[in-house]
């Protein structure tokens, strides 16, 4: 079992709550939310742009890859901290059923190993406008109209968004002026092979991967051809002490993978207010 990483729970919860706001918008709603004000765990942000992508193509629904969706937000707080939040998609469940997990060479860093092909294709479509000709997220990042000078960059993602955030973090650290992004992922699948993971670990130093022990998504693709990046932080939905053991979350794949479950389990450890668990996931 990997050594438990020390993590800033306040920052992790803030990232999770920011990701929660991305789920408030339907993927089919491609209205750019630039200028809107949002709040996450008491921190106020101004949205700089919505993030767009082509959805995840799967064997079950290959045409899904033609759909243009909103997938996240780039925003900034009053002190200049930039947060990039990328959510998951319904295509993740279809991807699990594909069970092929083919790989391709990492497209933005030579010698960085191989990455899962569906994630990579979707990552390469990340952009700051609806049109497919819009600038890619990485190429646009330094040119965005941030309200204040950029003091730091934090990248966070849930589910498929965790894999996209992992790809983005390495690309940003290797190929932009923002060399030291902080990264928080929740329920992320493995993104690439062992060479990709080791390259990531060398380049992206401030990265944390939060995983629920009973969530199936972080166990995929299988470790035969894929490796996780470092700094895991494991959550356990079963409390063993004080006795008798207590099941905290309903045994259900959707509940174990839900971002709200992750926030609930993190908040139990933070010493602050306990964030609510979805009613359908309560025991």
MIVO-682794 format. One record per residue: residue number from 0; residue in one letter; chain; x, z negated, y negated of N, C-alpha, C in turn. Coordinates in nm, 3 decimals. Atoms other than C-alpha are relative to their C-alpha. Example, Ala and Ser with C-alpha at 12.3 -4.5 7.8 and 13.67 -1.06 7.14 Angstrom:
   lumro   pavex   tivo       n_u       n_w       n_v      ca_u      ca_w      ca_v       c_u       c_w       c_v
       0       a      A     0.089     0.000     0.119     1.230    -0.780     0.450     0.090     0.000    -0.120
       1       s      A    -0.082     0.006     0.119     1.367    -0.714     0.106    -0.077    -0.073    -0.109
END
This chain:
   lumro   pavex   tivo       n_u       n_w       n_v      ca_u      ca_w      ca_v       c_u       c_w       c_v
       0       x      A     0.085     0.000     0.119     0.000     0.000     0.000     0.089     0.000    -0.125
       1       x      A    -0.083    -0.005     0.121     0.141     0.091    -0.346    -0.003    -0.133    -0.074
       2       x      A    -0.007     0.121     0.081     0.256    -0.193    -0.569    -0.099     0.010    -0.115
       3       x      A     0.098     0.000     0.108    -0.014    -0.290    -0.816     0.071     0.006    -0.134
       4       x      A    -0.058    -0.020     0.132     0.076    -0.172    -1.165    -0.061    -0.098    -0.099
       5       x      A     0.054     0.076     0.112     0.041    -0.391    -1.471    -0.058     0.098    -0.102
       6       x      A     0.071    -0.095     0.086    -0.209    -0.224    -1.701    -0.060    -0.073    -0.119
       7       x      A     0.067     0.055     0.117    -0.344    -0.284    -2.050    -0.149     0.021     0.019
       8       x      A     0.142    -0.013    -0.033    -0.706    -0.355    -1.957    -0.084     0.037    -0.121
       9       x      A     0.076    -0.033     0.121    -0.828    -0.335    -2.316     0.005     0.150    -0.028
      10       x      A    -0.015    -0.143     0.024    -0.688     0.015    -2.358    -0.069     0.080     0.109
      11       x      A     0.066    -0.071    -0.109    -0.813     0.121    -2.015    -0.151     0.002    -0.020
      12       x      A     0.144     0.005     0.022    -1.166     0.005    -2.095    -0.040     0.086    -0.119
      13       x      A     0.030    -0.086     0.116    -1.154     0.176    -2.435     0.000     0.147     0.041
      14       x      A    -0.003    -0.138    -0.049    -1.052     0.500    -2.265    -0.123     0.031     0.085
      15       x      A     0.117    -0.022    -0.083    -1.329     0.459    -2.010    -0.127     0.014    -0.081
      16       x      A     0.119    -0.010     0.084    -1.591     0.400    -2.277     0.000     0.129    -0.081
      17       x      A    -0.008    -0.128     0.070    -1.465     0.701    -2.470    -0.042     0.113     0.094
      18       x      A     0.043    -0.099    -0.099    -1.504     0.906    -2.152    -0.151    -0.005     0.022
      19       x      A     0.145     0.013    -0.016    -1.858     0.769    -2.120    -0.074     0.084    -0.104
      20       x      A     0.069    -0.077     0.105    -1.946     0.936    -2.450     0.001     0.149     0.033
      21       x      A    -0.001    -0.142    -0.034    -1.843     1.275    -2.308    -0.112     0.034     0.098
      22       x      A     0.108    -0.026    -0.093    -2.107     1.237    -2.038    -0.137     0.000    -0.068
      23       x      A     0.127    -0.003     0.073    -2.376     1.199    -2.305    -0.043     0.142    -0.036
      24       x      A     0.029    -0.139     0.032    -2.355     1.575    -2.366    -0.007     0.081     0.129
      25       x      A     0.010    -0.085    -0.118    -2.478     1.816    -2.101     0.109     0.106    -0.002
      26       x      A    -0.103    -0.104    -0.003    -2.209     2.059    -1.985    -0.046     0.131    -0.063
      27       x      A     0.053    -0.125     0.054    -2.437     2.344    -2.089    -0.016    -0.001    -0.151
      28       x      A     0.010     0.011     0.146    -2.452     2.214    -2.448     0.138     0.027    -0.058
      29       x      A    -0.132    -0.039     0.050    -2.162     2.399    -2.610     0.009    -0.010    -0.151
      30       x      A    -0.010     0.027     0.142    -2.229     2.282    -2.963     0.127    -0.079    -0.029
      31       x      A    -0.122     0.073     0.034    -1.900     2.176    -3.120    -0.038    -0.125    -0.078
      32       x      A     0.036     0.127     0.061    -1.928     1.807    -3.212     0.098    -0.044    -0.110
      33       x      A    -0.097     0.032     0.105    -1.650     1.824    -3.474    -0.068    -0.069    -0.117
      34       x      A     0.051     0.075     0.114    -1.707     1.570    -3.750    -0.089    -0.116     0.037
      35       x      A     0.086     0.111    -0.041    -1.931     1.339    -3.550     0.081    -0.128     0.016
      36       x      A    -0.062     0.131    -0.014    -1.854     0.967    -3.540    -0.044    -0.061     0.133
      37       x      A     0.031     0.069    -0.124    -1.834     0.787    -3.207     0.079    -0.130     0.005
      38       x      A    -0.067     0.129    -0.011    -1.731     0.439    -3.102     0.025    -0.031     0.147
      39       x      A    -0.034     0.039    -0.137    -1.556     0.308    -2.789     0.065    -0.137    -0.004
      40       x      A    -0.052     0.136    -0.008    -1.507    -0.065    -2.726     0.045    -0.051    -0.137
      41       x      A    -0.025     0.050     0.134    -1.518    -0.139    -3.099     0.093     0.084    -0.084
      42       x      A    -0.086    -0.089     0.076    -1.285     0.143    -3.204    -0.080     0.123    -0.042
      43       x      A     0.074    -0.115     0.051    -1.435     0.414    -3.427     0.089     0.123     0.000
      44       x      A    -0.071    -0.127    -0.006    -1.334     0.776    -3.383    -0.078     0.108    -0.073
      45       x      A     0.059    -0.123     0.052    -1.398     1.105    -3.560     0.033     0.113     0.096
      46       x      A    -0.023    -0.112    -0.091    -1.445     1.403    -3.330     0.065     0.114    -0.078
      47       x      A    -0.072    -0.113     0.061    -1.197     1.679    -3.417    -0.049     0.131     0.059
      48       x      A     0.057    -0.117    -0.065    -1.326     1.930    -3.163    -0.051    -0.036     0.138
      49       x      A     0.040     0.002    -0.141    -1.516     1.966    -2.839     0.102     0.082     0.080
      50       x      A    -0.085    -0.076    -0.092    -1.309     2.087    -2.541    -0.091     0.083     0.090
      51       x      A     0.078    -0.091    -0.084    -1.444     2.386    -2.351     0.084     0.049     0.116
      52       x      A    -0.069    -0.054    -0.117    -1.359     2.538    -2.013    -0.096     0.087     0.078
      53       x      A     0.080    -0.060    -0.106    -1.481     2.764    -1.738    -0.014    -0.105     0.109
      54       x      A     0.025     0.105    -0.098    -1.639     2.541    -1.475     0.081     0.025     0.128
      55       x      A    -0.079    -0.005    -0.123    -1.480     2.472    -1.135    -0.067     0.091     0.102
      56       x      A     0.050    -0.092    -0.101    -1.529     2.763    -0.896     0.022    -0.059     0.140
      57       x      A    -0.009     0.052    -0.137    -1.599     2.662    -0.534    -0.054     0.104     0.097
      58       x      A     0.053    -0.091    -0.101    -1.676     2.838    -0.207    -0.153    -0.006     0.005
      59       x      A     0.145     0.016     0.000    -2.029     2.698    -0.223    -0.062     0.075    -0.116
      60       x      A     0.054    -0.062     0.121    -2.078     2.833    -0.574     0.113     0.066    -0.078
      61       x      A    -0.112    -0.065     0.069    -1.804     3.080    -0.673    -0.033     0.045    -0.141
      62       x      A     0.038    -0.046     0.134    -2.002     3.202    -0.974     0.005    -0.112    -0.103
      63       x      A    -0.010     0.112     0.095    -1.977     2.851    -1.125     0.120     0.019    -0.092
      64       x      A    -0.120    -0.020     0.080    -1.632     2.955    -1.246    -0.021     0.092    -0.120
      65       x      A     0.032    -0.085     0.115    -1.799     3.201    -1.484    -0.074    -0.075    -0.110
      66       x      A     0.078     0.078     0.096    -1.998     2.928    -1.657     0.090    -0.063    -0.105
      67       x      A    -0.073     0.066     0.108    -1.870     2.814    -1.996    -0.065    -0.135    -0.026
      68       x      A     0.054     0.135     0.013    -1.909     2.437    -2.033     0.080    -0.080    -0.102
      69       x      A    -0.074     0.101     0.075    -1.819     2.156    -2.266     0.050    -0.102     0.101
      70       x      A    -0.062     0.085    -0.102    -1.581     1.929    -2.077     0.063    -0.125    -0.058
      71       x      A    -0.061     0.119     0.058    -1.456     1.671    -2.327     0.010     0.008    -0.151
      72       x      A    -0.013     0.013     0.145    -1.358     1.571    -2.678     0.145    -0.032    -0.038
      73       x      A    -0.122     0.047     0.066    -1.051     1.541    -2.899    -0.045    -0.073    -0.125
      74       x      A     0.043     0.079     0.115    -1.095     1.266    -3.154     0.117    -0.084    -0.051
      75       x      A    -0.107     0.078     0.063    -0.891     1.041    -3.384    -0.059    -0.123    -0.065
      76       x      A     0.045     0.122     0.067    -0.923     0.683    -3.502     0.064    -0.011    -0.139
      77       x      A    -0.049     0.006     0.139    -0.851     0.569    -3.861     0.150    -0.025    -0.013
      78       x      A    -0.144     0.025     0.008    -0.491     0.470    -3.777     0.083     0.120     0.046
      79       x      A    -0.071    -0.121    -0.039    -0.402     0.820    -3.658     0.013     0.022     0.149
      80       x      A    -0.009    -0.016    -0.145    -0.429     0.763    -3.283    -0.096     0.110     0.047
      81       x      A     0.081    -0.109    -0.053    -0.555     1.080    -3.112    -0.034    -0.030     0.145
      82       x      A     0.044     0.019    -0.138    -0.758     1.049    -2.792    -0.060     0.132     0.050
      83       x      A     0.053    -0.119    -0.066    -0.827     1.342    -2.559    -0.071    -0.047     0.126
      84       x      A     0.080     0.052    -0.111    -1.109     1.262    -2.315    -0.062     0.117     0.075
      85       x      A     0.048    -0.111    -0.083    -1.194     1.496    -2.025    -0.081    -0.058     0.116
      86       x      A     0.089     0.056    -0.102    -1.486     1.425    -1.795     0.002     0.085     0.127
      87       x      A     0.015    -0.074    -0.124    -1.574     1.536    -1.444    -0.112     0.103    -0.011
      88       x      A     0.103    -0.103    -0.006    -1.818     1.806    -1.336    -0.072    -0.008     0.132
      89       x      A     0.075    -0.001    -0.125    -2.086     1.852    -1.073     0.074     0.079     0.108
      90       x      A    -0.075    -0.080    -0.096    -1.851     2.103    -0.912     0.096    -0.080     0.086
      91       x      A    -0.092     0.082    -0.078    -1.632     1.818    -0.789    -0.053    -0.025     0.141
      92       x      A     0.058     0.025    -0.132    -1.873     1.740    -0.503     0.006     0.125     0.086
      93       x      A    -0.011    -0.125    -0.075    -1.878     2.107    -0.403     0.145     0.023     0.042
      94       x      A    -0.142    -0.014    -0.032    -1.497     2.110    -0.415     0.036    -0.083     0.121
      95       x      A    -0.027     0.086    -0.115    -1.488     1.821    -0.167    -0.044     0.070     0.128
      96       x      A     0.052    -0.066    -0.120    -1.698     2.024     0.077     0.079     0.126     0.035
      97       x      A    -0.081    -0.119    -0.031    -1.469     2.328     0.044     0.107    -0.031     0.104
      98       x      A    -0.102     0.048    -0.094    -1.190     2.137     0.222     0.112     0.102     0.024
      99       x      A    -0.110    -0.096    -0.015    -0.942     2.424     0.164     0.125    -0.048    -0.075
     100       x      A    -0.108     0.061     0.078    -0.728     2.274    -0.114     0.124     0.088    -0.005
     101       x      A    -0.113    -0.092     0.013    -0.510     2.579    -0.171     0.080    -0.036    -0.125
     102       x      A    -0.085     0.035     0.113    -0.218     2.550    -0.412     0.064     0.124    -0.060
     103       x      A    -0.067    -0.108     0.074    -0.046     2.769    -0.672     0.116    -0.062    -0.077
     104       x      A    -0.110     0.056     0.079     0.280     2.730    -0.867    -0.051    -0.056    -0.132
     105       x      A     0.035     0.058     0.130     0.248     2.503    -1.169     0.025     0.106    -0.107
     106       x      A    -0.012    -0.118     0.085     0.182     2.763    -1.442     0.073    -0.020    -0.132
     107       x      A    -0.054     0.022     0.134     0.333     2.597    -1.748     0.138    -0.064    -0.002
     108       x      A    -0.133     0.060    -0.005     0.659     2.441    -1.627     0.071     0.049     0.124
     109       x      A    -0.073    -0.057    -0.112     0.903     2.630    -1.409     0.068    -0.110     0.083
     110       x      A    -0.065     0.096    -0.089     1.023     2.436    -1.104    -0.074    -0.131     0.016
     111       x      A     0.077     0.124    -0.007     0.745     2.175    -1.130    -0.092    -0.005     0.121
     112       x      A     0.078     0.009    -0.123     0.606     2.239    -0.783    -0.130     0.077    -0.007
     113       x      A     0.127    -0.070    -0.014     0.256     2.348    -0.688    -0.116    -0.096    -0.033
     114       x      A     0.120     0.076     0.037    -0.087     2.235    -0.807    -0.122     0.063     0.066
     115       x      A     0.122    -0.047    -0.066    -0.436     2.266    -0.659    -0.059     0.117    -0.078
     116       x      A     0.032    -0.124     0.069    -0.566     2.614    -0.736    -0.125    -0.008    -0.086
     117       x      A     0.122     0.011     0.080    -0.918     2.526    -0.853     0.022    -0.079    -0.127
     118       x      A    -0.031     0.080     0.119    -0.794     2.255    -1.087     0.084     0.081    -0.098
     119       x      A    -0.092    -0.075     0.085    -0.522     2.486    -1.216    -0.073     0.110    -0.076
     120       x      A     0.076    -0.105     0.067    -0.760     2.773    -1.289    -0.087    -0.059    -0.111
     121       x      A     0.084     0.063     0.102    -0.993     2.539    -1.475     0.087    -0.051    -0.115
     122       x      A    -0.089     0.049     0.105    -0.702     2.381    -1.661     0.043     0.112    -0.094
     123       x      A    -0.045    -0.112     0.084    -0.579     2.719    -1.782    -0.109     0.053    -0.089
     124       x      A     0.110    -0.044     0.085    -0.925     2.783    -1.927    -0.035    -0.101    -0.110
     125       x      A     0.029     0.099     0.103    -0.926     2.465    -2.141     0.031     0.058    -0.138
     126       x      A    -0.017    -0.060     0.132    -0.971     2.571    -2.503    -0.081    -0.078    -0.102
     127       x      A     0.065     0.073     0.109    -1.098     2.456    -2.840    -0.115     0.079    -0.062
     128       x      A     0.115    -0.075     0.044    -1.375     2.715    -2.880    -0.076     0.053     0.119
     129       x      A     0.082    -0.047    -0.110    -1.658     2.855    -2.670     0.052     0.132     0.056
     130       x      A    -0.043    -0.132    -0.044    -1.524     3.210    -2.658     0.125    -0.008     0.086
     131       x      A    -0.116     0.000    -0.088    -1.277     3.286    -2.381     0.129     0.036    -0.072
     132       x      A    -0.117    -0.038     0.080    -1.044     3.425    -2.649     0.048    -0.111    -0.092
     133       x      A    -0.039     0.112     0.086    -1.027     3.088    -2.827     0.136    -0.055     0.041
     134       x      A    -0.132     0.055    -0.035    -0.687     2.914    -2.844    -0.009    -0.101     0.113
     135       x      A    -0.004     0.102    -0.104    -0.592     2.713    -2.538     0.021    -0.137    -0.063
     136       x      A    -0.008     0.136     0.055    -0.601     2.338    -2.583     0.142    -0.033    -0.044
     137       x      A    -0.138     0.037     0.032    -0.223     2.296    -2.573     0.052     0.079    -0.121
     138       x      A    -0.050    -0.079     0.112    -0.151     2.584    -2.812    -0.067    -0.039    -0.131
     139       x      A     0.073     0.036     0.121    -0.414     2.456    -3.056     0.029    -0.142    -0.048
     140       x      A    -0.006     0.144     0.027    -0.324     2.087    -3.043     0.069    -0.033    -0.132
     141       x      A    -0.075     0.034     0.122    -0.064     2.077    -3.322    -0.063     0.059    -0.125
     142       x      A     0.059    -0.069     0.116    -0.281     2.298    -3.547    -0.141    -0.050    -0.032
     143       x      A     0.135     0.048     0.024    -0.606     2.103    -3.526    -0.008    -0.076    -0.133
     144       x      A     0.015     0.066     0.130    -0.746     1.962    -3.855    -0.023    -0.151     0.015
     145       x      A     0.013     0.144    -0.015    -0.680     1.594    -3.782    -0.021    -0.065    -0.136
     146       x      A     0.023     0.067     0.128    -0.813     1.364    -4.056     0.122    -0.072    -0.054
     147       x      A    -0.118     0.076     0.040    -0.486     1.167    -4.059     0.121     0.053     0.077
     148       x      A    -0.118    -0.035    -0.079    -0.125     1.226    -3.952    -0.006    -0.063     0.139
     149       x      A     0.009     0.048    -0.138    -0.099     1.186    -3.574     0.108    -0.105     0.025
     150       x      A    -0.094     0.108    -0.030     0.059     0.854    -3.478     0.027    -0.015     0.149
     151       x      A    -0.018     0.007    -0.145     0.008     0.872    -3.101    -0.106     0.089     0.065
     152       x      A     0.096    -0.080    -0.078    -0.171     1.073    -2.831    -0.028    -0.071     0.131
     153       x      A     0.043     0.057    -0.128    -0.369     0.923    -2.543    -0.091     0.100     0.068
     154       x      A     0.077    -0.095    -0.079    -0.509     1.145    -2.269    -0.069    -0.076     0.112
     155       x      A     0.071     0.071    -0.105    -0.779     1.016    -2.037    -0.098     0.093     0.069
     156       x      A     0.090    -0.084    -0.076    -0.991     1.167    -1.763    -0.061    -0.073     0.117
     157       x      A     0.070     0.058    -0.114    -1.243     1.078    -1.496    -0.031     0.109     0.101
     158       x      A     0.034    -0.092    -0.106    -1.287     1.249    -1.158     0.083     0.127    -0.013
     159       x      A    -0.072    -0.125     0.025    -1.195     1.618    -1.189     0.073    -0.006    -0.132
     160       x      A    -0.066     0.016     0.130    -1.118     1.531    -1.551     0.131    -0.075     0.010
     161       x      A    -0.127     0.068    -0.020    -0.845     1.303    -1.418     0.109     0.096     0.042
     162       x      A    -0.097    -0.102    -0.039    -0.673     1.598    -1.252     0.035     0.088    -0.119
     163       x      A    -0.026    -0.081     0.119    -0.713     1.805    -1.568     0.084    -0.077    -0.101
     164       x      A    -0.079     0.083     0.091    -0.577     1.516    -1.775     0.145    -0.010     0.046
     165       x      A    -0.136     0.006    -0.054    -0.275     1.494    -1.543     0.076     0.128    -0.032
     166       x      A    -0.063    -0.128     0.034    -0.200     1.864    -1.587     0.027     0.008    -0.150
     167       x      A    -0.015    -0.005     0.146    -0.255     1.836    -1.962     0.114    -0.089    -0.047
     168       x      A    -0.104     0.094     0.045    -0.026     1.535    -1.997     0.139     0.057     0.023
     169       x      A    -0.132    -0.058    -0.026     0.267     1.710    -1.832     0.025     0.118    -0.093
     170       x      A    -0.014    -0.114     0.090     0.206     2.027    -2.037     0.029    -0.046    -0.142
     171       x      A    -0.021     0.052     0.136     0.182     1.829    -2.361     0.140    -0.059    -0.014
     172       x      A    -0.131     0.065     0.008     0.494     1.623    -2.286     0.115     0.100     0.007
     173       x      A    -0.109    -0.096    -0.021     0.699     1.925    -2.180     0.003     0.111    -0.104
     174       x      A     0.008    -0.123     0.078     0.578     2.191    -2.422    -0.055    -0.015    -0.141
     175       x      A     0.047     0.019     0.137     0.457     2.033    -2.748     0.088    -0.104    -0.070
     176       x      A    -0.075     0.101     0.076     0.588     1.803    -3.020    -0.041    -0.142     0.039
     177       x      A     0.049     0.133    -0.040     0.390     1.514    -2.866     0.061    -0.035     0.136
     178       x      A    -0.079     0.017    -0.120     0.652     1.414    -2.611    -0.032    -0.124     0.082
     179       x      A     0.021     0.127    -0.069     0.523     1.070    -2.516    -0.147    -0.039     0.004
     180       x      A     0.141     0.038    -0.006     0.149     1.076    -2.446    -0.022    -0.117     0.095
     181       x      A     0.047     0.101    -0.095    -0.019     0.776    -2.287    -0.114     0.062     0.080
     182       x      A     0.097    -0.064    -0.088    -0.240     0.864    -1.990    -0.073    -0.107     0.082
     183       x      A     0.082     0.088    -0.084    -0.528     0.680    -1.820    -0.099     0.089     0.075
     184       x      A     0.097    -0.075    -0.079    -0.715     0.844    -1.532    -0.079    -0.095     0.088
     185       x      A     0.092     0.083    -0.077    -1.009     0.707    -1.335    -0.059     0.086     0.113
     186       x      A     0.055    -0.073    -0.113    -1.099     0.824    -0.985     0.052     0.142     0.011
     187       x      A    -0.057    -0.135    -0.003    -0.864     1.121    -1.004     0.040     0.041     0.141
     188       x      A    -0.058    -0.050    -0.125    -0.793     1.337    -0.700     0.148     0.027    -0.018
     189       x      A    -0.138    -0.046     0.008    -0.437     1.431    -0.614     0.002     0.138    -0.066
     190       x      A    -0.001    -0.121     0.080    -0.334     1.714    -0.844     0.099     0.103     0.050
     191       x      A    -0.103    -0.094    -0.043    -0.020     1.867    -0.693     0.081    -0.054     0.116
     192       x      A    -0.085     0.040    -0.112     0.250     1.849    -0.430     0.103    -0.104    -0.043
     193       x      A    -0.096     0.108     0.028     0.537     1.601    -0.409     0.094     0.037    -0.114
     194       x      A    -0.089    -0.041     0.109     0.758     1.806    -0.643    -0.073    -0.009    -0.134
     195       x      A     0.077     0.015     0.123     0.482     1.823    -0.902    -0.009    -0.147    -0.040
     196       x      A     0.017     0.143     0.030     0.421     1.447    -0.874     0.130    -0.061    -0.051
     197       x      A    -0.128     0.058     0.043     0.791     1.361    -0.905     0.040     0.052    -0.138
     198       x      A    -0.029    -0.055     0.133     0.831     1.595    -1.203    -0.084    -0.070    -0.105
     199       x      A     0.089     0.072     0.092     0.531     1.437    -1.370     0.053    -0.141    -0.028
     200       x      A    -0.046     0.138     0.016     0.667     1.088    -1.308     0.126    -0.010    -0.085
     201       x      A    -0.122    -0.001     0.081     0.998     1.181    -1.470    -0.028     0.031    -0.146
     202       x      A     0.025    -0.050     0.136     0.845     1.346    -1.777    -0.102    -0.086    -0.074
     203       x      A     0.109     0.077     0.062     0.529     1.140    -1.843     0.020    -0.146     0.038
     204       x      A    -0.043     0.137    -0.032     0.645     0.779    -1.862    -0.110    -0.104    -0.011
     205       x      A     0.100     0.103     0.031     0.336     0.598    -1.988    -0.135     0.043     0.057
     206       x      A     0.117    -0.055    -0.068     0.075     0.693    -1.729    -0.054    -0.099     0.102
     207       x      A     0.065     0.098    -0.087    -0.177     0.484    -1.534    -0.117     0.066     0.072
     208       x      A     0.099    -0.064    -0.085    -0.399     0.594    -1.247    -0.088    -0.108     0.064
     209       x      A     0.092     0.103    -0.047    -0.700     0.368    -1.187    -0.085     0.059     0.113
     210       x      A     0.074    -0.050    -0.116    -0.864     0.406    -0.845    -0.075    -0.113     0.069
     211       x      A     0.080     0.090    -0.080    -1.147     0.224    -0.671     0.037     0.018     0.147
     212       x      A    -0.047    -0.004    -0.139    -1.034     0.139    -0.318    -0.097     0.076     0.090
     213       x      A     0.100    -0.063    -0.086    -1.361     0.274    -0.170    -0.050     0.134    -0.054
     214       x      A     0.036    -0.130     0.057    -1.384     0.589    -0.382     0.069     0.109     0.082
     215       x      A    -0.057    -0.105    -0.085    -1.335     0.900    -0.164     0.082     0.101    -0.079
     216       x      A    -0.064    -0.108     0.075    -1.223     1.133    -0.445     0.151    -0.020    -0.012
     217       x      A    -0.146     0.016     0.008    -0.875     0.977    -0.495     0.073     0.019     0.132
     218       x      A    -0.066    -0.022    -0.129    -0.808     1.023    -0.122     0.022     0.148     0.029
     219       x      A    -0.007    -0.145    -0.019    -0.826     1.403    -0.163     0.082     0.065    -0.112
     220       x      A    -0.022    -0.063    -0.131    -0.667     1.652    -0.119     0.087    -0.089     0.088
     221       x      A    -0.076     0.087    -0.092    -0.501     1.503     0.192     0.148    -0.007    -0.037
     222       x      A    -0.140     0.020     0.039    -0.149     1.364     0.148     0.101     0.083     0.078
     223       x      A    -0.094    -0.086    -0.073     0.001     1.618     0.391     0.070     0.094    -0.098
     224       x      A    -0.055    -0.097     0.094     0.049     1.869     0.108    -0.006    -0.045    -0.146
     225       x      A     0.020     0.045     0.137    -0.038     1.664    -0.201     0.045    -0.145    -0.013
     226       x      A    -0.040     0.137     0.031     0.098     1.347    -0.363    -0.065    -0.045    -0.129
     227       x      A     0.046     0.058     0.126    -0.041     1.114    -0.627     0.119    -0.022    -0.093
     228       x      A    -0.098     0.044     0.097     0.149     1.053    -0.946     0.006    -0.152     0.005
     229       x      A    -0.024     0.143    -0.011     0.280     0.699    -0.995    -0.093    -0.085    -0.087
     230       x      A     0.069     0.105     0.076     0.149     0.380    -1.155    -0.147    -0.013     0.036
     231       x      A     0.139     0.023    -0.041    -0.164     0.319    -0.947    -0.047    -0.139    -0.041
     232       x      A     0.062     0.129     0.025    -0.401     0.042    -1.045    -0.129    -0.002     0.082
     233       x      A     0.110    -0.004    -0.096    -0.641    -0.038    -0.761    -0.109    -0.101    -0.036
     234       x      A     0.117     0.086     0.017    -0.990    -0.178    -0.807    -0.065    -0.023     0.136
     235       x      A     0.062     0.034    -0.129    -1.165    -0.356    -0.521    -0.145    -0.042    -0.025
     236       x      A     0.140     0.036     0.021    -1.547    -0.358    -0.513    -0.050    -0.112     0.092
     237       x      A     0.034     0.116    -0.082    -1.538    -0.649    -0.268     0.084    -0.118    -0.047
     238       x      A    -0.072     0.120     0.044    -1.447    -0.996    -0.396     0.011    -0.096     0.119
     239       x      A    -0.023     0.084    -0.118    -1.288    -1.210    -0.123     0.010    -0.148    -0.034
     240       x      A    -0.009     0.140     0.042    -1.238    -1.529    -0.323    -0.085    -0.020    -0.125
     241       x      A     0.014     0.105    -0.102    -1.405    -1.767    -0.357    -0.087     0.048     0.117
     242       x      A     0.078    -0.034    -0.118    -1.547    -1.746    -0.006    -0.145    -0.041    -0.018
     243       x      A    -0.015    -0.116    -0.088    -1.772    -1.605     0.127     0.023     0.128    -0.080
     244       x      A    -0.020    -0.127     0.072    -1.675    -1.246     0.038    -0.131     0.051    -0.059
     245       x      A     0.118    -0.053     0.069    -1.914    -1.072    -0.202     0.019     0.148    -0.028
     246       x      A    -0.002    -0.143     0.031    -1.989    -0.701    -0.220    -0.051     0.017    -0.143
     247       x      A     0.033    -0.012     0.142    -1.991    -0.613    -0.590    -0.075     0.128    -0.033
     248       x      A     0.058    -0.132     0.028    -2.104    -0.250    -0.570    -0.062     0.053     0.129
     249       x      A     0.068    -0.058    -0.116    -2.349    -0.079    -0.336     0.089     0.101     0.069
     250       x      A    -0.078    -0.096    -0.077    -2.178     0.112    -0.055    -0.068     0.136    -0.008
     251       x      A     0.057    -0.132     0.021    -2.254     0.464    -0.172     0.106     0.086    -0.068
     252       x      A    -0.107    -0.080     0.059    -2.014     0.752    -0.250    -0.015     0.023    -0.149
     253       x      A     0.022    -0.021     0.142    -2.174     0.820    -0.585     0.026    -0.124    -0.082
     254       x      A    -0.023     0.126     0.071    -2.167     0.455    -0.686     0.148    -0.033    -0.007
     255       x      A    -0.142     0.035    -0.001    -1.806     0.406    -0.580     0.081     0.089    -0.095
     256       x      A    -0.073    -0.093     0.085    -1.701     0.711    -0.786    -0.047    -0.004    -0.146
     257       x      A     0.057     0.002     0.135    -1.917     0.642    -1.092     0.096    -0.063    -0.102
     258       x      A    -0.083     0.057     0.107    -1.729     0.584    -1.417    -0.053    -0.136    -0.041
     259       x      A     0.056     0.129     0.037    -1.970     0.300    -1.492     0.044    -0.110     0.097
     260       x      A    -0.053     0.096    -0.097    -1.855     0.129    -1.170     0.143    -0.038    -0.035
     261       x      A    -0.139     0.028     0.040    -1.494     0.164    -1.282     0.003    -0.095    -0.120
     262       x      A     0.002     0.086     0.118    -1.577     0.008    -1.618    -0.047    -0.141     0.035
     263       x      A     0.049     0.131    -0.044    -1.772    -0.273    -1.452     0.111    -0.080     0.068
     264       x      A    -0.105     0.070    -0.073    -1.484    -0.360    -1.218     0.118    -0.036    -0.090
     265       x      A    -0.106     0.033     0.097    -1.227    -0.340    -1.498    -0.040    -0.116    -0.089
     266       x      A     0.045     0.107     0.091    -1.437    -0.563    -1.721    -0.002    -0.135     0.068
     267       x      A    -0.005     0.126    -0.072    -1.456    -0.828    -1.450     0.139    -0.062    -0.004
     268       x      A    -0.137     0.048     0.003    -1.077    -0.852    -1.472     0.051    -0.027    -0.141
     269       x      A    -0.054     0.002     0.136    -1.043    -0.832    -1.849    -0.016    -0.134    -0.071
     270       x      A     0.027     0.125     0.069    -1.181    -1.174    -1.944    -0.093     0.016    -0.118
     271       x      A     0.093    -0.026     0.109    -1.410    -1.010    -2.197    -0.141     0.018     0.053
     272       x      A     0.139    -0.023    -0.045    -1.777    -0.907    -2.180    -0.001     0.086     0.127
     273       x      A     0.015    -0.077    -0.123    -1.883    -0.778    -1.837    -0.092     0.118    -0.029
     274       x      A     0.077    -0.121     0.026    -2.000    -0.419    -1.871    -0.100     0.023     0.114
     275       x      A     0.107    -0.009    -0.102    -2.323    -0.334    -1.686     0.031     0.103     0.107
     276       x      A    -0.004    -0.091    -0.111    -2.328    -0.172    -1.346    -0.132     0.077     0.001
     277       x      A     0.124    -0.076    -0.009    -2.582     0.106    -1.296    -0.096    -0.071     0.094
     278       x      A     0.098     0.076    -0.078    -2.904    -0.042    -1.158    -0.006     0.047     0.145
     279       x      A     0.007    -0.053    -0.136    -2.900     0.189    -0.855     0.122    -0.036     0.083
     280       x      A    -0.124     0.037    -0.071    -2.551     0.062    -0.764     0.015    -0.150     0.017
     281       x      A    -0.006     0.144    -0.014    -2.629    -0.308    -0.780    -0.035    -0.041     0.143
     282       x      A     0.023     0.046    -0.137    -2.629    -0.503    -0.454    -0.109    -0.107     0.002
END
